Amino acid sequence: MSIGKIRSILYKSAKYLGDINAIKRAVKKGDLTPVLKRIIRRIYGYIAGRGMPK
């Protein structure tokens, strides 16, 4: 397995762990703000990633 493949797997898993963490914080606070911030951050990241040359 190459380093790039390992990096890709780790990045994807970290992305989903961040989502889970936002959900846990929202449940703990009783507020949806952490989840909404996470969704907005993911959308901005998607848009920024599409604008970058490969």
C-alpha positions in Angstrom: 0.0 0.0 0.0 1.4 3.4 -1.0 1.8 6.4 1.2 -0.7 8.3 -0.9 -3.4 5.6 -0.4 -2.8 5.5 3.4 -3.0 9.3 3.5 -6.3 9.2 1.6 -7.8 6.7 4.0 -6.7 8.7 7.0 -8.1 11.9 5.6 -11.5 10.4 4.8 -11.7 8.8 8.3 -10.6 12.1 10.0 -13.3 13.9 8.0 -16.0 11.6 9.3 -14.6 11.7 12.8 -15.0 15.5 12.7 -18.6 15.0 11.7 -19.2 12.6 14.6 -17.5 15.0 17.0 -19.8 17.9 15.9 -22.9 15.7 16.5 -21.6 14.8 20.0 -21.1 18.5 20.8 -24.5 19.3 19.5 -26.1 16.6 21.7 -24.1 17.7 24.7 -25.1 21.4 24.3 -28.6 20.7 23.2 -28.1 23.0 20.2 -27.6 22.3 16.5 -25.0 25.1 16.0 -21.9 22.8 15.9 -23.6 20.6 13.3 -24.6 23.6 11.2 -21.1 25.1 11.4 -19.7 21.7 10.3 -22.0 21.5 7.3 -21.1 25.1 6.2 -17.4 24.3 6.6 -17.7 21.1 4.5 -19.5 23.1 1.8 -16.9 25.8 1.7 -14.2 23.1 1.6 -15.9 21.4 -1.3 -16.2 24.7 -3.2 -12.6 25.6 -2.5 -11.4 22.2 -3.5 -13.2 22.4 -6.9 -11.5 25.8 -7.6 -8.0 24.5 -7.0 -6.1 23.1 -10.0 -5.1 19.5 -9.9 
